[in-house]
Amino acid sequence: MSRNSASLAVWTDFGGVLTPPIAHTMAAFCASQGIEPRALQEALGKVTARYGTSDIMEPIDTPLVSEEEWLAQVSDVLAVDHGVTGVRLTTLADAWFDGRETNHAWVAALRKARSRGAFVGMLSNMVPTWDAHWRRMVDPGELFDDVVLSFEVGHRKPSPGMFALAAERAGVPAERCVLVDDLAHNCAGAEAAGWQAIHFTGTAEAAERLDALLPAALSPDSRS
């Protein structure tokens, strides 16, 4: 199927959609590091504010700063504000991905959509040092028609530029694009850009909603 033959472009998020909820991963990370979740959240918030945002991932997935430097700043705040000593964070990647399971049911739903003629891509705010890790969890060449990552393209969800670029890469107008994302503000950004959005709160419901979009979206020519 050529990209331009698709009448619906489905763009899935990675973290929290193709993986377990981010809150679960954060809890596991805190437990492995011996850090109170509240202390880590406050430290992350303080460092993030230095970069003029409240989104804790924005400094490192655009990126505005290297993950190593960002975590050094977080470690300093943990020590000074919370008395957390003996912990020097250098990377989140290993802790973030070790033992994290792929959502195979959602992978199956994406394969089904693709088999029915939809363009299927991944649209993620991704940290550069995490790139090799997520690729071990899914095979992008087998599952996706395209992958758009924030650190590679200089845009991030929910910015209009990210959605405009993804629609262009899929070769369909904005109204024929669907974002599946676990964050409500990303879904709102997609809808503001003229997209449809499925707020991912569970695999079964998201798969049902996606399935309902496909029959009306597919043309006879796109079923080949």
TORRO-438169 format. One record per residue: residue in one letter; x, y, z of N, C-alpha, C in turn; chain. Coordinates in Angstrom, 3 decimals. Atoms other than C-alpha are relative to their C-alpha. Layout:
BEGIN
rest, n_c1, n_c2, n_c3, ca_c1, ca_c2, ca_c3, c_c1, c_c2, c_c3, kette
A, X, Y, Z, X, Y, Z, X, Y, Z, A
...
END
This chain:
BEGIN
rest, n_c1, n_c2, n_c3, ca_c1, ca_c2, ca_c3, c_c1, c_c2, c_c3, kette
M, 0.849, -1.195, 0.000, 0.000, 0.000, 0.000, 0.881, 1.240, 0.000, A
S, -0.746, -1.246, -0.030, 1.436, 3.365, -0.925, -0.606, 0.911, 1.048, A
R, 0.488, -0.886, -1.054, 1.160, 6.069, 1.685, -1.172, 0.850, -0.487, A
N, 1.030, -0.898, 0.493, -0.945, 8.286, -0.515, -1.319, -0.709, -0.283, A
S, 1.241, 0.721, 0.270, -3.498, 5.509, -1.086, -0.862, -0.131, 1.253, A
A, 0.757, 0.135, -1.241, -4.545, 5.496, 2.595, -0.999, 1.136, 0.129, A
S, 0.994, -1.041, -0.211, -7.739, 7.359, 3.372, -0.124, 0.358, 1.478, A
L, -0.047, -0.327, -1.420, -7.093, 7.336, 7.129, 1.424, -0.221, 0.489, A
A, -1.326, 0.132, -0.593, -3.807, 7.955, 8.937, -0.158, -0.093, 1.511, A
V, 0.076, 0.234, -1.436, -3.599, 6.524, 12.440, 1.387, 0.201, 0.589, A
W, -1.274, -0.285, -0.651, -0.802, 7.981, 14.558, -0.122, -0.363, 1.476, A
T, 0.042, 0.435, -1.386, -0.168, 6.213, 17.858, 1.161, 0.582, 0.790, A
D, -1.044, -0.362, -0.944, 1.778, 7.496, 20.838, 0.748, -1.265, 0.405, A
F, -0.750, 1.153, -0.500, 4.421, 5.245, 22.395, -0.242, -0.198, 1.501, A
G, 0.095, 0.180, -1.444, 4.716, 5.693, 26.168, -1.414, 0.143, 0.525, A
G, 1.349, -0.031, -0.549, 1.477, 4.870, 27.973, -1.057, -0.547, -0.933, A
V, 0.927, 0.591, 0.970, -0.127, 3.428, 24.825, 0.567, -1.348, -0.463, A
L, -0.678, 1.245, 0.367, 2.302, 0.871, 23.420, 0.742, -0.608, 1.192, A
T, -0.606, 0.494, -1.240, 3.598, 0.465, 26.995, -1.029, 0.143, 1.123, A
P, 0.877, -0.239, -1.146, 1.989, 0.304, 30.446, -0.070, 1.491, 0.330, A
P, 0.123, -1.419, -0.367, 0.820, 3.633, 31.959, 1.296, 0.553, 0.580, A
I, -1.235, -0.633, -0.455, 3.644, 6.063, 32.657, 0.063, 0.060, 1.521, A
A, 0.015, -0.059, -1.458, 2.557, 6.353, 36.302, 0.548, -1.287, 0.610, A
H, -0.525, 1.275, -0.485, 3.328, 2.654, 36.768, 1.514, -0.042, -0.129, A
T, -1.437, 0.009, 0.236, 6.778, 3.088, 35.269, 0.714, 0.939, 0.966, A
M, -0.594, -0.957, -0.928, 7.500, 6.152, 37.404, 0.063, -0.590, 1.408, A
A, 0.010, 0.621, -1.325, 6.509, 4.243, 40.552, 1.094, -1.055, 0.121, A
A, -1.040, 1.025, -0.005, 8.814, 1.373, 39.625, 1.387, 0.639, 0.039, A
F, -1.279, -0.707, 0.007, 11.640, 3.823, 38.934, 0.325, 0.528, 1.400, A
C, -0.217, -0.528, -1.348, 11.216, 5.495, 42.342, 0.370, -1.126, 0.965, A
A, -0.284, 1.133, -0.881, 11.190, 2.112, 44.065, 1.418, -0.518, -0.223, A
S, -1.333, 0.525, 0.302, 14.366, 0.990, 42.283, 1.096, 0.940, 0.467, A
Q, -0.994, -0.982, -0.394, 16.173, 4.222, 43.175, -0.087, 0.375, 1.483, A
G, 0.179, -0.347, -1.398, 14.859, 4.463, 46.730, -0.361, 1.454, 0.221, A
I, 0.390, -1.409, -0.065, 13.328, 7.883, 46.108, -1.506, 0.090, 0.236, A
E, 1.422, -0.227, -0.203, 9.987, 9.072, 47.445, -0.589, 0.652, -1.253, A
P, 0.593, -0.591, 1.208, 7.690, 9.788, 44.478, -0.279, 1.492, 0.118, A
R, 0.296, -1.424, -0.174, 6.639, 13.142, 45.950, 1.267, 0.839, -0.153, A
A, -1.253, -0.740, 0.096, 10.265, 14.253, 46.299, 0.468, 0.095, -1.445, A
L, -0.427, -0.014, 1.391, 11.066, 13.256, 42.722, -0.878, 0.929, -0.829, A
Q, 0.908, -0.864, 0.755, 7.974, 14.994, 41.354, 0.303, 1.474, 0.262, A
E, -0.304, -1.395, -0.326, 8.846, 18.207, 43.198, 1.327, 0.433, -0.607, A
A, -1.292, -0.325, 0.601, 12.459, 18.070, 42.011, -0.124, 0.157, -1.511, A
L, 0.215, -0.101, 1.441, 11.381, 17.425, 38.431, -0.700, 1.307, -0.354, A
G, 0.738, -1.228, 0.258, 8.941, 20.313, 38.606, 0.874, 1.236, 0.125, A
K, -0.870, -1.162, -0.213, 11.552, 22.726, 39.949, 0.984, 0.166, -1.144, A
V, -0.955, -0.069, 1.100, 14.097, 21.861, 37.264, -0.709, 0.345, -1.311, A
T, 0.756, -0.257, 1.237, 11.487, 21.871, 34.506, -0.354, 1.470, -0.134, A
A, 0.380, -1.416, 0.028, 10.381, 25.395, 35.458, 1.138, 0.886, -0.484, A
R, -1.147, -0.788, 0.468, 13.891, 26.628, 34.685, 0.005, 0.139, -1.510, A
Y, 0.035, -0.012, 1.463, 13.177, 25.878, 31.032, -1.300, 0.600, -0.536, A
G, 1.190, -0.733, 0.418, 9.948, 27.863, 30.962, -1.175, -0.867, -0.371, A
T, 1.112, 0.900, 0.299, 7.561, 24.922, 30.903, -0.394, -0.759, 1.255, A
S, 0.436, 0.864, -1.095, 5.534, 22.723, 33.229, -0.021, -1.461, -0.423, A
D, -0.048, 1.359, 0.535, 5.893, 19.631, 31.016, 1.383, -0.569, 0.285, A
I, -1.309, 0.471, -0.458, 8.655, 17.604, 32.642, 0.830, -0.646, -1.096, A
M, -0.757, 0.653, 1.064, 9.617, 15.852, 29.403, 0.519, 0.980, -1.051, A
E, -0.358, -0.931, 1.070, 9.927, 18.948, 27.207, 1.492, 0.347, -0.030, A
P, -1.421, -0.361, 0.087, 13.494, 19.895, 28.234, 0.864, -1.066, -0.667, A
I, -0.879, 1.050, 0.527, 14.866, 16.498, 27.168, -0.503, -0.682, -1.256, A
D, 0.444, 0.661, 1.234, 12.659, 15.382, 24.282, -0.032, 0.947, -1.188, A
T, -0.053, -0.894, 1.152, 12.990, 18.513, 22.153, 1.337, -0.089, -0.749, A
P, -0.272, -0.252, -1.407, 15.776, 18.622, 23.442, 0.561, 1.403, 0.230, A
L, -0.570, -1.280, -0.411, 16.606, 21.848, 25.259, 1.291, -0.202, 0.779, A
V, -1.170, 0.329, -0.798, 19.245, 20.114, 27.379, 0.223, -1.508, -0.110, A
S, -0.249, 1.437, 0.037, 20.951, 16.732, 27.416, -0.646, -0.660, 1.213, A
E, 0.592, 0.731, -1.115, 19.344, 14.072, 29.570, 0.959, -0.050, 1.188, A
E, -0.989, 0.098, -1.075, 22.579, 13.754, 31.564, 0.057, 1.281, 0.826, A
E, -0.050, -1.270, -0.722, 22.721, 17.464, 32.450, -1.304, 0.248, 0.753, A
W, 1.312, -0.182, -0.630, 18.991, 17.588, 33.208, -0.112, -0.831, 1.271, A
L, 0.064, 0.870, -1.173, 19.264, 14.637, 35.582, 0.995, 0.434, 1.076, A
A, -0.939, -0.536, -0.994, 22.324, 16.184, 37.243, -0.664, 1.121, 0.786, A
Q, 0.723, -1.073, -0.676, 20.170, 19.220, 38.014, -1.067, -0.564, 0.932, A
V, 1.012, 0.636, -0.843, 17.386, 16.980, 39.344, 0.655, -0.605, 1.238, A
S, -0.715, 0.602, -1.126, 19.894, 15.125, 41.542, 0.414, 1.061, 1.008, A
D, -0.393, -1.097, -0.888, 21.153, 18.442, 42.947, -1.188, 0.486, 0.825, A
V, 1.200, -0.454, -0.715, 17.615, 19.523, 43.844, -0.435, -1.043, 1.028, A
L, 0.347, 1.059, -0.947, 16.902, 16.157, 45.462, 0.891, 0.069, 1.239, A
A, -0.930, -0.072, -1.129, 20.000, 16.565, 47.627, -0.248, 1.235, 0.858, A
V, 0.120, -1.258, -0.735, 19.472, 20.218, 48.587, -1.381, 0.153, 0.642, A
D, 1.357, -0.244, -0.490, 15.684, 20.321, 48.979, -0.586, -1.167, 0.787, A
H, 0.648, 1.169, -0.584, 14.910, 16.772, 50.070, 0.957, -0.914, 0.768, A
G, -0.967, 0.792, -0.750, 18.083, 15.442, 51.651, 0.273, -1.372, -0.580, A
V, -0.243, 1.281, 0.660, 18.343, 12.629, 49.107, 1.452, -0.023, -0.453, A
T, -1.409, 0.086, 0.344, 22.057, 11.846, 49.056, 0.343, -1.433, -0.407, A
G, -0.411, 1.328, 0.448, 23.919, 8.954, 47.521, -0.691, -0.455, -1.265, A
V, 0.685, 0.309, 1.261, 21.681, 9.054, 44.431, 0.450, 1.023, -1.036, A
R, -0.433, -0.891, 1.081, 23.193, 10.491, 41.257, -0.559, -0.548, -1.297, A
L, 0.656, 0.494, 1.201, 20.886, 10.012, 38.314, 0.803, 0.405, -1.229, A
T, -0.740, -0.284, 1.228, 22.658, 9.752, 34.959, -0.812, -0.306, -1.257, A
T, 0.881, 0.303, 1.129, 20.030, 8.197, 32.661, -1.289, -0.598, 0.529, A
L, 1.281, 0.631, -0.312, 16.377, 7.308, 32.848, -0.249, -1.212, -0.882, A
A, 0.339, 0.978, 1.032, 16.521, 5.019, 29.826, -0.014, -1.426, 0.522, A
D, -0.066, 1.388, -0.458, 17.656, 1.790, 31.495, -1.131, -0.317, 0.972, A
A, 1.053, 0.230, -0.984, 15.290, 2.118, 34.441, -1.384, 0.124, -0.631, A
W, 1.299, -0.259, 0.618, 12.485, 3.381, 32.196, -0.469, -1.179, -0.857, A
F, 0.371, 1.048, 0.945, 12.588, 0.449, 29.790, 0.225, -1.417, 0.513, A
D, -0.252, 1.347, -0.501, 13.967, -2.501, 31.764, -1.267, -0.590, 0.612, A
G, 1.185, 0.666, -0.531, 11.106, -4.890, 32.395, -1.313, 0.591, -0.466, A
R, 1.233, -0.612, 0.495, 8.605, -2.663, 30.626, -0.539, -0.841, -1.147, A
E, 0.570, 0.920, 0.977, 6.234, -4.767, 28.571, -0.699, 0.741, -1.134, A
T, 0.713, -0.531, 1.153, 4.950, -4.046, 25.103, -1.484, -0.339, 0.117, A
N, 1.438, 0.233, 0.021, 1.181, -3.667, 24.810, -0.339, -0.746, -1.303, A
H, 0.175, 0.803, 1.216, 0.765, -6.530, 22.351, -1.424, 0.060, -0.534, A
A, 1.384, -0.120, 0.475, -3.007, -6.133, 22.213, -0.166, 1.244, -0.864, A
W, 0.086, -1.214, 0.816, -2.581, -2.596, 20.896, 0.786, -0.171, -1.299, A
V, -0.736, 0.321, 1.217, 0.064, -3.785, 18.440, -0.909, -0.749, -0.968, A
A, 0.919, 0.769, 0.846, -2.540, -6.246, 17.134, -1.062, 0.905, -0.609, A
A, 1.009, -0.931, 0.514, -5.095, -3.450, 16.793, 0.578, 0.866, -1.114, A
L, -0.645, -0.798, 1.043, -2.623, -1.366, 14.784, 0.223, -0.827, -1.266, A
R, -0.179, 0.877, 1.172, -1.826, -4.313, 12.531, -1.328, -0.182, -0.742, A
K, 1.316, 0.165, 0.605, -5.534, -4.807, 11.949, -0.377, 1.238, -0.809, A
A, 0.320, -1.242, 0.714, -5.989, -1.145, 11.005, 0.810, 0.107, -1.285, A
R, -0.857, -0.079, 1.185, -3.070, -1.332, 8.615, -0.444, -0.991, -1.061, A
S, 0.449, 1.008, 0.954, -4.399, -4.514, 7.021, -1.273, 0.426, -0.711, A
R, 1.240, -0.493, 0.599, -7.643, -2.667, 6.331, 0.222, 1.289, -0.786, A
G, -0.305, -1.108, 0.896, -5.873, 0.065, 4.395, 0.425, 1.280, 0.653, A
A, -0.402, -1.229, -0.667, -5.025, 2.642, 7.043, 1.513, 0.148, -0.002, A
F, -1.386, -0.340, -0.275, -1.677, 4.363, 7.224, 0.163, -0.052, 1.518, A
V, -0.241, 0.091, -1.436, -0.216, 3.594, 10.661, 1.401, 0.522, 0.303, A
G, -1.284, -0.578, -0.369, 2.542, 5.695, 12.201, 0.112, 0.188, 1.504, A
M, -0.236, -0.305, -1.407, 4.089, 6.479, 15.566, 0.407, 1.459, 0.121, A
L, -0.234, -1.429, -0.205, 4.088, 10.076, 16.806, 0.320, 0.184, 1.474, A
S, -0.415, 0.045, -1.400, 6.097, 10.479, 19.989, 0.924, 1.148, 0.370, A
N, -0.977, -0.883, -0.608, 7.802, 13.033, 22.183, 1.064, -0.912, 0.623, A
M, -0.989, 1.010, -0.366, 10.968, 10.967, 22.475, 1.337, 0.639, 0.345, A
V, -1.327, -0.456, -0.426, 14.263, 11.532, 24.289, 1.054, -0.676, -0.873, A
P, -0.991, 0.610, 0.901, 17.335, 10.984, 22.043, 0.625, -1.272, 0.554, A
T, -0.683, 1.169, -0.572, 18.989, 8.539, 24.451, -0.923, -1.191, 0.189, A
W, 0.948, 1.111, -0.134, 15.813, 6.426, 24.539, -0.271, -0.691, -1.324, A
D, 0.381, 0.455, 1.334, 15.748, 5.793, 20.809, 0.245, -1.492, -0.198, A
A, -0.291, 1.420, 0.204, 17.449, 2.400, 20.800, -0.867, -0.891, 0.877, A
H, 0.763, 0.809, -0.951, 15.397, 1.215, 23.778, -1.401, -0.327, -0.527, A
W, 1.364, 0.275, 0.446, 11.914, 1.633, 22.307, -0.003, -0.909, -1.237, A
R, -0.066, 0.820, 1.208, 13.027, 0.005, 19.062, 0.192, -1.485, 0.310, A
R, -0.087, 1.400, -0.414, 13.726, -3.186, 21.006, -1.361, -0.544, 0.421, A
M, 1.323, 0.426, -0.463, 10.102, -3.256, 22.154, -0.964, -0.252, -1.150, A
V, 0.821, 0.213, 1.201, 8.478, -2.983, 18.719, 0.915, 0.108, -1.213, A
D, -0.759, -0.070, 1.246, 9.755, -3.444, 15.170, -0.619, 1.087, -0.870, A
P, 0.637, -1.100, 0.736, 9.107, -0.066, 13.512, -0.174, -0.285, -1.480, A
G, 0.111, 0.293, 1.417, 9.764, -1.365, 10.016, -1.167, -0.907, -0.334, A
E, 1.100, 0.941, 0.212, 7.158, -4.097, 10.406, -1.349, 0.603, 0.355, A
L, 1.276, -0.473, -0.536, 4.511, -2.129, 12.289, -0.448, 1.332, -0.582, A
F, 0.350, -1.377, 0.344, 4.663, 1.457, 11.022, 0.348, 0.360, -1.439, A
D, -0.318, -0.603, 1.288, 4.513, 3.304, 7.734, 0.986, 1.145, 0.165, A
D, -0.930, -1.102, -0.264, 6.422, 6.183, 9.335, 0.092, 0.194, 1.507, A
V, -0.213, -0.319, -1.412, 7.809, 7.310, 12.692, 0.445, 1.460, 0.071, A
V, -0.352, -1.408, -0.193, 7.918, 10.973, 13.771, 0.318, 0.207, 1.477, A
L, -0.481, -0.163, -1.364, 9.969, 11.717, 16.902, 0.398, 1.456, 0.240, A
S, -0.207, -1.423, -0.291, 10.210, 15.102, 18.592, 1.458, 0.426, -0.135, A
F, -1.401, -0.427, 0.016, 13.988, 15.151, 18.959, 0.583, 0.022, -1.401, A
E, -0.488, 0.020, 1.379, 14.453, 14.432, 15.253, -0.569, 1.135, -0.835, A
V, 0.683, -0.952, 0.891, 11.974, 16.934, 13.826, -0.100, 1.409, 0.573, A
G, 0.045, -1.340, -0.584, 12.173, 19.870, 16.259, -1.377, 0.483, 0.357, A
H, 1.360, -0.299, -0.460, 8.447, 19.776, 17.050, -0.371, -1.048, 1.040, A
R, 0.470, 0.974, -0.971, 6.601, 18.057, 19.872, -1.500, 0.200, 0.191, A
K, 1.408, -0.125, -0.359, 3.021, 17.290, 20.760, -0.112, 0.831, 1.268, A
P, 1.143, -0.221, 0.902, 0.786, 19.212, 21.243, 0.152, 1.201, -0.933, A
S, -0.187, -1.176, 0.854, 2.329, 21.903, 18.990, -0.615, -0.229, -1.380, A
P, 0.591, 0.142, 1.336, 0.559, 22.588, 15.665, 1.001, -0.525, -1.024, A
G, -1.006, 0.425, 0.960, 3.840, 22.034, 13.825, 0.184, -1.504, -0.041, A
M, -0.159, 1.453, -0.057, 4.055, 18.428, 14.988, -1.109, -0.682, -0.796, A
F, 1.136, 0.621, 0.685, 0.588, 17.616, 13.666, 0.003, 0.327, -1.496, A
A, -0.077, -0.352, 1.422, 1.083, 19.506, 10.395, 1.026, -0.872, -0.710, A
L, -1.039, 0.832, 0.598, 4.294, 17.587, 9.738, -0.469, -1.443, -0.155, A
A, 0.456, 1.390, 0.060, 2.712, 14.223, 10.542, -1.028, -0.199, -1.106, A
A, 0.994, 0.101, 1.068, -0.235, 14.867, 8.228, 0.672, 0.030, -1.372, A
E, -0.739, -0.085, 1.267, 2.172, 15.846, 5.458, 0.719, -1.308, -0.285, A
R, -0.743, 1.247, 0.189, 4.256, 12.717, 5.997, -0.941, -1.150, -0.360, A
A, 0.969, 1.046, 0.319, 1.123, 10.558, 5.861, -0.639, 0.201, -1.371, A
G, 0.569, -0.290, 1.308, -0.048, 12.275, 2.681, -1.510, 0.087, -0.014, A
V, 1.456, -0.153, -0.077, -3.609, 12.867, 3.895, -0.306, 1.321, 0.687, A
P, 0.361, -1.248, -0.681, -5.460, 16.012, 5.019, -0.202, -0.216, 1.493, A
A, 0.080, 0.073, -1.463, -5.686, 16.809, 8.723, -1.240, -0.742, 0.476, A
E, 1.251, 0.614, -0.467, -9.300, 15.671, 9.000, -0.014, -1.521, -0.169, A
R, -0.098, 1.449, 0.161, -8.256, 12.172, 7.913, 1.094, -0.607, 0.891, A
C, -1.008, 0.473, -0.945, -5.633, 11.899, 10.685, -0.644, -0.252, 1.363, A
V, 0.480, 0.358, -1.337, -6.300, 10.245, 14.044, 1.204, -0.167, 0.919, A
L, -1.023, 0.191, -1.026, -4.094, 10.583, 17.124, -0.561, -0.885, 1.104, A
V, 0.336, 0.822, -1.163, -4.226, 7.886, 19.793, 1.065, 0.278, 1.050, A
D, -0.970, -0.479, -0.988, -2.593, 9.252, 22.946, -0.599, -0.102, 1.391, A
D, 0.496, 0.121, -1.373, -2.827, 8.753, 26.698, -0.105, 1.332, 0.714, A
L, 0.043, -1.313, -0.640, -2.455, 12.486, 27.462, -1.085, 0.860, -0.642, A
A, 1.142, -0.760, 0.501, -5.583, 14.597, 27.151, 0.434, 1.268, -0.724, A
H, -0.396, -1.257, 0.647, -3.686, 17.778, 26.252, 0.585, -0.249, -1.383, A
N, -0.458, 0.329, 1.355, -2.056, 16.028, 23.293, -1.188, -0.245, -0.929, A
C, 1.221, 0.220, 0.789, -5.485, 14.894, 22.091, -0.664, 1.328, -0.337, A
A, 0.596, -1.320, 0.241, -6.777, 18.455, 22.482, 0.785, 0.755, -1.068, A
G, -0.816, -0.648, 1.011, -3.849, 19.743, 20.440, -0.250, -0.561, -1.387, A
A, 0.304, 0.621, 1.289, -4.580, 17.246, 17.679, -1.333, 0.494, -0.539, A
E, 1.321, -0.457, 0.434, -8.239, 18.252, 17.567, 0.042, 1.462, -0.423, A
A, -0.138, -1.407, 0.385, -7.254, 21.932, 17.447, 0.657, 0.135, -1.374, A
A, -0.653, 0.004, 1.308, -5.148, 21.059, 14.393, -0.881, -0.612, -1.082, A
G, 0.935, 0.556, 0.979, -8.194, 19.545, 12.683, -0.026, -1.505, -0.066, A
W, -0.034, 1.454, -0.044, -7.441, 15.928, 13.564, -1.164, -0.549, 0.803, A
Q, 0.808, 0.743, -0.946, -9.605, 13.305, 15.203, 0.943, -0.545, 1.077, A
A, -0.859, 0.493, -1.079, -8.339, 11.981, 18.533, -0.728, -1.050, 0.820, A
I, 0.489, 1.017, -0.925, -8.798, 8.940, 20.721, 0.853, 0.093, 1.254, A
H, -0.720, -0.075, -1.273, -7.842, 9.530, 24.343, 0.129, -1.421, 0.544, A
F, -0.259, 1.387, -0.367, -6.247, 6.222, 25.305, -0.062, -0.155, 1.513, A
T, 0.119, 0.332, -1.423, -7.465, 5.040, 28.713, -0.027, -1.505, 0.215, A
G, -0.004, 1.456, -0.058, -7.529, 1.340, 27.907, 0.015, -0.556, -1.412, A
T, -0.186, 0.552, 1.340, -6.702, -0.919, 24.990, -1.311, -0.390, -0.664, A
A, 1.231, 0.502, 0.608, -10.108, -2.489, 24.442, -0.871, 1.142, -0.519, A
E, 0.836, -1.127, 0.412, -11.969, 0.827, 24.324, 0.621, 0.733, -1.192, A
A, -0.668, -0.695, 1.106, -9.359, 2.478, 22.083, -0.098, -0.804, -1.292, A
A, 0.087, 0.851, 1.186, -9.369, -0.487, 19.695, -1.413, 0.026, -0.583, A
E, 1.393, -0.052, 0.463, -13.162, -0.390, 19.510, -0.283, 1.323, -0.701, A
R, 0.226, -1.312, 0.618, -13.175, 3.337, 18.764, 0.726, 0.118, -1.334, A
L, -0.745, -0.033, 1.258, -10.480, 2.959, 16.121, -0.690, -0.849, -1.046, A
D, 0.680, 0.894, 0.928, -12.307, 0.043, 14.534, -1.239, 0.663, -0.598, A
A, 1.212, -0.670, 0.472, -15.459, 2.175, 14.282, 0.311, 1.069, -1.041, A
L, -0.371, -1.029, 0.969, -13.574, 4.835, 12.320, 0.357, -0.582, -1.359, A
L, -0.556, 0.550, 1.232, -12.190, 2.474, 9.709, -1.007, -0.245, -1.120, A
P, 0.897, 0.285, 1.135, -15.263, 1.351, 7.720, -0.385, 1.228, -0.800, A
A, 0.395, -1.212, 0.701, -16.328, 4.906, 6.909, 1.181, 0.640, -0.705, A
A, -1.175, -0.671, 0.554, -12.766, 5.932, 6.160, 0.550, -0.696, -1.221, A
L, -0.632, 0.749, 1.079, -11.795, 3.198, 3.739, -0.789, 0.097, -1.303, A
S, 0.602, 0.031, 1.332, -12.443, 3.432, 0.044, 0.272, -1.369, -0.606, A
P, -0.232, 1.320, 0.615, -12.685, 0.338, -2.181, 1.441, -0.175, -0.461, A
D, -1.359, 0.108, 0.519, -9.271, 1.116, -3.698, 1.027, -0.218, 1.093, A
S, -0.994, 0.072, -1.068, -7.562, 1.237, -0.283, -0.019, -1.350, 0.706, A
R, 0.091, 1.295, -0.685, -8.532, -2.303, 0.705, 0.989, -1.031, -0.539, A
S, -0.949, 0.955, 0.589, -5.860, -3.909, -1.467, 1.205, -0.178, 0.906, A
END
